Amino acid sequence: MERLKLILIDFEFQSLTKWFALSAIVGVVAGLGAILFRYLGQSVEFLSLVHFAGFIPAEAAGEKSLFPEVSRELVPWAIVVVMICGGLVSGWLVYTFAPEAEGHGTDAAIDAYHNKQGKVRGRIPIIKTLASAITLGTGGSAGREGPIAQIGAGFGSLLATWLHLPARDRRIMLAAGMGAGVGAIFRAPLAGALFAGEIMYRDADIESDVVVPSAVASTVAYSVYCMALPKEIRFTPLFGRNLDYHVVTPLELIPYGLLALIVTVVGVLYIKTFYGLHDVFKKLPLPAKLRPAVGAGLAGVIGVAAYYGFGENAHLFAVLGTGYGTLQEALSPGTLPAVQILLAVALLKILTTSLTISSGGSGGVFGPSIVIGGCLGTAVGQIFQQWWPDIVIHPQTYGIVGMAGFFAGCARAPFSTILMVSEMTGSYDLLLPTLWVSTLAFLLGSRWTLYQKQVRTRLDSAAHRGDFMVDVLEGIQVGDVYDPNRRIILIPESMSLDDIVHSLVKTNQHYFPVVDRDNKLIGIFSADDVRSYLYDDTLWHLVNARDVMTPNVVVVTPEDDLNTALGYFTALNVDELPVVDPEDRQKLLGVLRHKELIGAYNRRIVEHKRAAEAA
């Protein structure tokens, strides 16, 4: 890690080379995390659902079980027992070690990006992985993208912290990790890159800074994950390559428009059910650790009751687990499941997913969303085919388009969803109707979102606080604001930690420039940097200022304007910046404080107001 720090120091502050290197590392870890999650989830499933209940969940065409098929008699009500046990273990893990890991995970990563400087506790990805593997492996209705995205996001955040990168860089690496996780698990690298930037906001905005790092991380994660798959499905789209459909006539955009209205209405129902049950579970007089077991048990009862209620139809088990097997049949050429079966799966999947995750269970919401949208879309397509047989030739196309439209409306992420569904189905032939339906669903569903931590635009994000003061600060230089006569304690590079500690006691100064024998600036450290050494007094005479300092000092000159300084303050999350001579950038002239910049901003605002009143 120290060697990596030295390499990064040699690059420019925001160089593209640095981001290629860091994003590739995040991508490797996200890809390995996806592999680990796949092994854990299928192992739990094989040991619990398959062996104990005799239930073998159907899979998508691009998936294959790690374990050989076994012959077991199906015991439907044993599924409920397995799910309750899975909820108990998952709830104990989450609420004992990392309560932030409850729910679908993506919201937590969005919140960390906007409000926590991109910081994620190191244990969260680990607990999320274990809890989600247990939830999904025991039949919980949830998706895989949440835990994988949180693995990538958590590692990206931790890597930035280990390298002492500024808050802006940590946020970018967190988002790149999210994109890498989604790109790997859904085998959609391009969509993963765009997803990371688009999912942050409710309105038509995108975090452009994260797109290139996310593209690198997502591509690497996708490649790492696919190389671990069996040869016959390696680099295969999740739902195979046989979904060869296309638009027959432009008139078909009319029924597709009706589909957009339907998926929007059902999407609102999904969101209201999800958060309505979340509020109900919060009010239950039960310990938080037990709530996931209650939710999982109720979801299991619904799944088994639906199985018997529809004449022991195995398609109804799609309301449990991922449900990809039934969705695969709903999208593939050949005999389709009946309309009533598909509608039952779509509507009951809303309920079982809400019970599983809103109760505190761990798992993603994207996977269930595409099952709901896909089954609903194919059912609607079959109905439309009866009405307009000359226009609606392939009802399955409505399933593919419904997948994209449903999640685009619920998640407020139309363009990444369009790409993701196209990559998951291995075809761009339905790009036009997918764009049409996703855009309509995005516009019609603007009042609702599945991710409550999203903000409307960058203007509303704490991550960009200060970015919009630039015009007000135009024309003000650092030399007009900082105090050149302020006394600053300089630390010689050879000063021992013992002497540094005693110097800190005598001053309120927080940042300490380090100078060499010629009084040239060579580094800087803060009082917080010193605290990490205080608990080991054996180091006090061994460590000196050069060991404690950060050598890559970001500085400003008196001739720089406050826009430049504000950019550094925002990116580095520091309170002071060294001011140096423009001719000799190692000659320290003083320091610029963040509060001095804010004071200049406030004065300029007052001046503008007075000028406006006078006019």
Secondary structure, DSSP 8 states (H G I E B T S, - for coil): -HHHHHHHHHS-TT-HHHHHHHHHHHHHHHHHHHHHHHHHHHHHHIIIIIHHH-------TT---SS--------HHHHHHHHHHHHHHHHHHHHHH-GGG-BTSHHHHHHHHHHSTT---THHHHHHHHHHHHHHHTT-S-BSHHHHHHHHHHHHHHHHHHTT--HHHHHHHHHHHHHHHHHHHTT-HHHHHHHHHHTTBSSS---GGGHHHHHHHHHHHHHHHHHTS-GGGTT--TT-S--------GGGHHHHHHHHHHHHHHHHHHHHHHHHHHHHHHHSSS-GGGHHHHHHHHHHHHHHHHHHHTTS-GGGGGGSS--HHHHHHHHSSS----HHHHHHHHHHHHHHHHHHHHTT-B-BSHHHHHHHHHHHHHHHHHHHHHH-TTT---THHHHHHHHHHHHHHHHT-HHHHHHHHHHHHT--TTHHHHHHHHHHHHHHTTT--S-TT-BSSGGG-GGGTTGGGTTTTTT-BGGGTS-TT-----EETT-BHHHHHHHHHT----EEEEE-TT--EEEEEEHHHHHTTTT-GGGTTT-BHHHHSBSS---B-TTSBHHHHHHHHHHHT-SEEEEE-SS-TTSEEEEEEHHHHHHHHHHHHHHHHHHHHH-
